[in-house]
C-alpha cells in the first residue's frame, strides 16, 4: 500500500466518496450504545513519551474521532516505561466501559508467541478496535558507516552496534533475530528509540536499526541513513529495496519473515480493555473506521507523511488470534 504522500488526487477523492457513503448510513450515535458516549471524555493511552509514531497516530485519531463519536473530547495520555508494559497494565486494569482505549508495541505479541513474558495477560482478551496503517520494517545504517550493501554488513572484523528500544520491544526481537539469521557480528544496544536512536546514529554511537519506514523516511531522505533491506510490503518508493526473504534461507527464516510481514500489515493498533460490552465495541469500531476514512484526517495524515491503511476490529481480531496461536523461536 502506498503511503499517503504518494496517493494521487483521484484516490483521495475516492476515499471522500466512501466517507460520504458511510455517512449516509446510521451514525454510531443513533443507538442506545452510541448515546452512552455523548458528552463524555475518552482517554487514549499511549505507552511512550510524547513524540514518535505511536503518539503521532494517537493524536491524529484523537483530533478527528469526536466528529464520528459523540464524545466531548479525546485525551491522549502518555504512560511510558518498560517497553509499553506499564501503559498496557493500565489498559488491562481500566474500566471496560468504552471510555479508555490504547495502543501498544507489537513486541508484546512477539513475547506471547515466543513465551518470553510480556503483558502477563492473554492479549486475545482485549477488545480490538482496528488498525490504522501498513508500515514495512526497514534496516537502516548510518551514512557515516560507509556500509552500502548487506554483504558489507556481514563482513567480519567489525562489531556492529544496533539499536533496540527495549527488552520487550518489537525492535529487540526483530533485530536480535536478524543478527542471528544473517550471521552478523553485532550487539544490541537497548534504550534507543525514535529521535534518540536517530541522534545516536548521527553521533556514531549506533551503527543501525530496524524500524518502521514511516519513522525513518525523512531521516533517509536527508541523507543521514541508508536502507539495506526491508521486511514486509512497502510503498512504491521501496520497490527496489531488497526484501529479507531474498537474503536468507531455511524454515526459521521463512517463518520469521512471514511473522514480521504480518506485523507490518497490522501497524498502529487501537484496542480496548477486556470485557467491553459487544454493543459498545461495535460503536467504537464503526466510529474508528469512519474516522480513518474522513477526508480531513486523510489530508492531515498526508501532510504528516503518516501512511493510512485501516482495517476494522473484527478482521484485526481474527488475524491477531491466528498469530497468537503460533509458536515462534525465542530471540
Secondary structure, 3 states (H helix, E strand, C coil): CCCHHHCCHHHHHHHHHHHHHHHHCCCCCCCHHHHCCCCCEEEEEECCCCCCHHHHHHHHHHHHHCCCCCCCEEEEEECCCHHHHHHHHHHHHCCCCCCEEECCCCHHHHHHHHCCCCCCCCHHHCEEEEEEECCCEEEEEEHHHCCCCHHHHCCCCCCEEEEECCCCCHHHHHHHHHHHHHCCCEEEEECCCHHHHHHHHHHCCCCEEEEEHHHHHHHHHCCCEEEEEEECCCCHHHCCCCEHHHCCCCHHHHHHHHHHHHHHHCEEEEEECCCCCHHHHHHHHHHHHHHHHCHHHHHHHHHHCCCCCCEEHHHHHHHHHHHHCCCCCCC
